[in-house]
Amino acid sequence: PVLFHALGIFFATFTYALAATFWVDRAGESGVPTLSAIGAVVLLFVSLLAFGLLMRRLGDLQITNTLRFIGDQGREVIRQTIVAGGARAAAVAGTATADPVVQKLRHQGPPRYVQAYDIPGLVALARRAGGVIDVEAAVGDMVLDGSVMLRVLGGTGGLQDAELLRAVRLGSDRTFEQDPKYPLRLLVDIAIKALSPAINDPTTAVQALDQIEDLLRRLARRPLDIGRVADGEGALRLTFPSPNWGDYLSLAFDEIRIFGATSVLLGLEELLAGDARGEEVRRYLAHIDAAIERSTFDEQDRHAARQEDPQGLGLAR
């Protein structure tokens, strides 16, 4: 918006100056109207302010600021989605339904991403139908023409497709809303590019891993099974796919794997000591160690790859 408003102000200043020049001396007067001159000067100062703001925003495109922005979005979506969802799902943990499918909703049209669920709306629809809505498409999934988006299990069914469609927001791009995987996906992409031989930017990779570690630490102690929602009476009304701890670990490290992941995982292992998730982290560390052992590295490089070094290389602990 800053870019478009700045361009609009520049265009308005230029257009006003040309219009004022065109109208000057139309009645044979020898001077320039004072108000016209003052108006042009005011617009010039506004343009200068808009230009300064535009330059500041362009500075925000530096990779450090971009990584911080993505991390902030991830922390916010964890707070809104995981924390709130954990409290909401606690009452129905472990419950299941074997009711028959009475209705299906399929996507019709061009490919679209699932951006968010209207969870209260879906719960209300399921309660009205007397059944359970099982959402097939996770937030962040792309749905294609004919893809099943959700099913209604049990109850009377009969819900209008338009009502169900309004409760699942689709769009042409993934968004951060309700999707903790998306900021991790972006950070991993940046880290992979930074570590690639074509770019070779370990500083950026380390900064991306710092943000990844912070997000994983926030996820590590949260209840991640948030995909089961009950109504006000405690009856299960909505299920939808939600990633588990192993999914987050794989997303964060499978594509980075060596030289960087180890330091983050050691911190998580210490944070989760005595927890089942800590055991999963230890198994992942053993997997990385085996990959290092099978690599073409010499013994010195293998030793370096196994060191805990939060700065990438240079401060091994």
ZIMO-V930504 format. One record per residue. N is the residue number from 1. RES is the residue in one small letter. PSI is psi in radians with two decimals (none if undefined). BURIAL is # if it has 9 or more other C-alpha atoms within 8 Angstrom, else .. D_LAST is the distance of its C-alpha to the last C-alpha in Angstrom with 2 decimals. Layout:
BEGIN
N_RES_PSI_BURIAL_D_LAST, N_RES_PSI_BURIAL_D_LAST
END
This chain:
BEGIN
1_p_-0.64_._45.56, 2_v_-0.73_._44.86, 3_l_-0.83_._45.58, 4_f_-0.71_._48.85, 5_h_-0.69_._50.02, 6_a_-0.81_#_49.31, 7_l_-0.66_._51.31, 8_g_-0.72_._54.06, 9_i_-0.73_#_54.30, 10_f_-0.78_#_54.47, 11_f_-0.70_._57.20, 12_a_-0.72_._59.09, 13_t_-0.81_#_59.12, 14_f_-0.77_._60.39, 15_t_-0.74_._62.98, 16_y_-0.73_#_64.26, 17_a_-0.72_#_64.62, 18_l_-0.73_._66.62, 19_a_-0.73_._68.76, 20_a_-0.71_#_69.51, 21_t_-0.69_._70.50, 22_f_-0.62_._72.75, 23_w_-0.26_._74.57, 24_v_2.38_#_75.04, 25_d_0.35_#_78.70, 26_r_-0.48_._80.06, 27_a_0.25_._82.81, 28_g_0.22_._83.61, 29_e_2.67_._81.65, 30_s_-0.10_._80.29, 31_g_2.96_._77.08, 32_v_2.27_._73.79, 33_p_2.34_._73.57, 34_t_-0.75_._71.36, 35_l_-0.63_._69.65, 36_s_-0.75_#_68.74, 37_a_-0.77_#_67.14, 38_i_-0.74_._65.23, 39_g_-0.72_._64.05, 40_a_-0.71_#_62.75, 41_v_-0.74_._60.88, 42_v_-0.81_._59.30, 43_l_-0.59_#_58.17, 44_l_-0.77_#_56.75, 45_f_-0.67_._54.57, 46_v_-0.68_#_53.47, 47_s_-0.70_#_52.55, 48_l_-0.74_._50.47, 49_l_-0.74_._48.57, 50_a_-0.65_#_48.05, 51_f_-0.74_#_46.83, 52_g_-0.73_._44.25, 53_l_-0.66_#_43.02, 54_l_-0.75_#_42.91, 55_m_-0.63_._40.79, 56_r_-0.71_._38.35, 57_r_-0.64_#_38.11, 58_l_-0.57_._37.59, 59_g_-0.45_._34.59, 60_d_-0.21_._33.13, 61_l_-0.04_._32.96, 62_q_2.57_._29.93, 63_i_-0.61_._27.08, 64_t_-0.77_._24.87, 65_n_-0.62_#_27.83, 66_t_-0.77_#_28.58, 67_l_-0.72_#_25.16, 68_r_-0.70_#_25.49, 69_f_-0.81_._29.02, 70_i_-0.74_#_28.13, 71_g_-0.73_#_25.42, 72_d_-0.72_._28.03, 73_q_-0.68_#_30.55, 74_g_-0.74_#_28.27, 75_r_-0.65_#_27.61, 76_e_-0.73_._31.35, 77_v_-0.56_#_32.41, 78_i_-0.75_#_30.11, 79_r_-0.76_#_31.72, 80_q_-0.67_#_35.20, 81_t_-0.91_#_35.08, 82_i_-0.85_#_32.64, 83_v_-0.87_#_33.16, 84_a_-0.69_#_36.93, 85_g_-0.60_#_37.31, 86_g_-0.73_#_35.58, 87_a_-0.63_._38.06, 88_r_-0.61_#_40.90, 89_a_-0.18_#_40.10, 90_a_-0.60_._39.49, 91_a_-0.33_._43.21, 92_v_0.25_#_43.74, 93_a_2.32_._40.67, 94_g_-0.18_._41.87, 95_t_2.72_._45.32, 96_a_2.90_._46.72, 97_t_2.45_._49.93, 98_a_0.44_._52.11, 99_d_2.61_._54.74, 100_p_2.75_._56.42, 101_v_2.14_#_55.77, 102_v_-0.20_#_58.63, 103_q_2.50_#_57.51, 104_k_2.54_#_55.14, 105_l_2.12_#_54.10, 106_r_2.57_#_53.48, 107_h_2.39_#_52.25, 108_q_2.16_._54.95, 109_g_-2.94_._54.32, 110_p_2.85_._51.71, 111_p_2.41_#_48.05, 112_r_2.65_#_46.27, 113_y_2.49_#_42.87, 114_v_2.02_#_42.79, 115_q_-0.60_#_41.49, 116_a_2.73_#_42.09, 117_y_2.52_#_44.17, 118_d_1.52_#_46.64, 119_i_-0.84_._45.65, 120_p_-0.65_._48.35, 121_g_-0.73_._50.90, 122_l_-0.68_#_50.08, 123_v_-0.73_#_50.20, 124_a_-0.69_#_53.56, 125_l_-0.75_#_54.92, 126_a_-0.69_#_53.86, 127_r_-0.66_#_55.46, 128_r_-0.62_._58.62, 129_a_-0.20_#_58.79, 130_g_0.41_#_58.10, 131_g_-2.68_#_55.32, 132_v_2.35_#_51.66, 133_i_2.12_#_50.28, 134_d_1.87_#_47.69, 135_v_2.17_#_45.91, 136_e_-0.67_#_45.09, 137_a_2.09_#_43.32, 138_a_2.74_#_39.88, 139_v_2.25_#_38.95, 140_g_-0.26_#_37.71, 141_d_2.61_._39.92, 142_m_2.25_#_42.59, 143_v_2.36_#_46.02, 144_l_2.94_#_48.66, 145_d_2.17_#_52.41, 146_g_-0.13_._53.47, 147_s_2.45_#_50.05, 148_v_2.14_#_50.27, 149_m_-0.72_#_48.58, 150_l_2.83_#_49.45, 151_r_2.58_#_51.77, 152_v_2.11_#_53.88, 153_l_2.24_#_54.01, 154_g_-3.05_#_56.96, 155_g_-2.84_#_59.23, 156_t_-0.29_._62.06, 157_g_-2.56_#_60.17, 158_g_0.20_._62.28, 159_l_2.53_._59.69, 160_q_2.40_._60.30, 161_d_-0.65_._57.95, 162_a_-0.64_._57.94, 163_e_-0.75_._56.67, 164_l_-0.68_#_53.81, 165_l_-0.64_._52.95, 166_r_-0.39_._52.76, 167_a_-0.08_#_50.08, 168_v_1.91_#_47.72, 169_r_2.21_#_46.83, 170_l_2.68_#_46.55, 171_g_3.04_#_45.61, 172_s_-0.17_._44.96, 173_d_2.72_._41.19, 174_r_2.64_#_38.34, 175_t_2.90_._37.51, 176_f_-0.45_#_34.73, 177_e_2.19_._37.22, 178_q_0.30_#_36.66, 179_d_1.41_#_34.18, 180_p_-0.34_#_30.49, 181_k_-0.50_._29.86, 182_y_-0.84_#_31.11, 183_p_-0.65_#_28.43, 184_l_-0.72_#_25.77, 185_r_-0.77_#_27.99, 186_l_-0.75_#_28.23, 187_l_-0.69_#_24.51, 188_v_-0.73_#_23.90, 189_d_-0.76_._26.78, 190_i_-0.75_#_25.36, 191_a_-0.72_#_21.93, 192_i_-0.80_#_23.87, 193_k_-0.71_#_26.11, 194_a_-0.56_#_23.37, 195_l_-0.15_#_21.70, 196_s_2.60_#_25.15, 197_p_-0.48_._26.31, 198_a_-0.51_._29.17, 199_i_-0.84_._27.13, 200_n_1.12_#_23.69, 201_d_1.34_#_22.19, 202_p_-0.48_#_18.39, 203_t_-0.82_._18.36, 204_t_-0.68_#_20.73, 205_a_-0.75_#_18.89, 206_v_-0.73_#_15.68, 207_q_-0.67_#_18.12, 208_a_-0.71_#_19.91, 209_l_-0.59_#_16.90, 210_d_-0.77_#_16.22, 211_q_-0.68_#_19.86, 212_i_-0.77_#_19.74, 213_e_-0.75_#_16.99, 214_d_-0.73_._19.13, 215_l_-0.71_#_22.21, 216_l_-0.64_#_20.84, 217_r_-0.63_#_19.75, 218_r_-0.59_#_23.35, 219_l_-0.47_#_24.83, 220_a_-0.58_#_22.91, 221_r_0.17_._25.07, 222_r_2.60_#_28.26, 223_p_2.02_._31.24, 224_l_-0.23_#_31.35, 225_d_1.35_#_34.74, 226_i_0.11_#_36.74, 227_g_0.39_#_39.30, 228_r_2.05_#_42.06, 229_v_2.36_#_44.18, 230_a_2.85_#_47.15, 231_d_-3.01_#_50.11, 232_g_-0.34_._51.18, 233_e_0.07_._52.80, 234_g_0.08_._49.72, 235_a_2.36_._51.02, 236_l_2.22_#_48.65, 237_r_-0.35_#_49.69, 238_l_2.33_#_46.91, 239_t_2.50_#_44.20, 240_f_2.70_#_41.95, 241_p_2.37_#_38.91, 242_s_2.37_#_35.51, 243_p_2.56_#_32.10, 244_n_-3.08_._30.19, 245_w_-0.71_#_26.48, 246_g_-0.64_._26.36, 247_d_-0.74_._28.12, 248_y_-0.71_#_25.55, 249_l_-0.80_#_22.65, 250_s_-0.76_._24.70, 251_l_-0.70_#_25.67, 252_a_-0.55_#_22.20, 253_f_-0.28_#_20.56, 254_d_-0.64_._23.34, 255_e_-0.18_._24.02, 256_i_-0.88_#_20.51, 257_r_-1.08_#_19.22, 258_i_2.83_#_16.65, 259_f_1.25_#_14.04, 260_g_-0.79_#_13.29, 261_a_-0.59_#_14.48, 262_t_-0.78_#_11.73, 263_s_-0.75_#_9.31, 264_v_-0.78_#_12.54, 265_l_-0.62_#_13.78, 266_l_-0.66_#_11.04, 267_g_-0.69_._11.82, 268_l_-0.66_#_15.43, 269_e_-0.73_#_15.32, 270_e_-0.69_._14.27, 271_l_-0.62_._16.95, 272_l_0.46_#_19.53, 273_a_2.25_._19.18, 274_g_0.06_._22.68, 275_d_2.66_._23.98, 276_a_-0.57_._25.62, 277_r_-0.54_#_23.63, 278_g_-0.65_#_20.42, 279_e_-0.64_#_22.02, 280_e_-0.65_#_22.70, 281_v_-0.73_#_19.08, 282_r_-0.68_#_18.25, 283_r_-0.67_._21.12, 284_y_-0.66_._19.89, 285_l_-0.72_#_16.47, 286_a_-0.63_._18.66, 287_h_-0.75_._20.79, 288_i_-0.72_#_18.05, 289_d_-0.69_#_17.00, 290_a_-0.66_._20.72, 291_a_-0.69_._21.07, 292_i_-0.71_#_18.42, 293_e_-0.60_._20.32, 294_r_-0.13_._23.59, 295_s_3.02_._22.57, 296_t_0.14_._23.91, 297_f_2.61_._20.55, 298_d_3.10_._20.53, 299_e_-0.64_._18.25, 300_q_-0.71_._15.83, 301_d_-0.64_._15.66, 302_r_-0.72_#_15.27, 303_h_-0.75_._12.24, 304_a_-0.67_._10.73, 305_a_-0.40_#_12.08, 306_r_-0.01_#_10.38, 307_q_2.54_#_6.71, 308_e_1.97_#_5.40, 309_d_1.60_#_6.10, 310_p_-0.30_#_8.66, 311_q_0.17_._10.44, 312_g_-1.37_#_11.32, 313_l_2.35_._10.49, 314_g_-0.29_._9.67, 315_l_1.01_._6.47, 316_a_2.50_._3.80, 317_r_none_._0.00
END
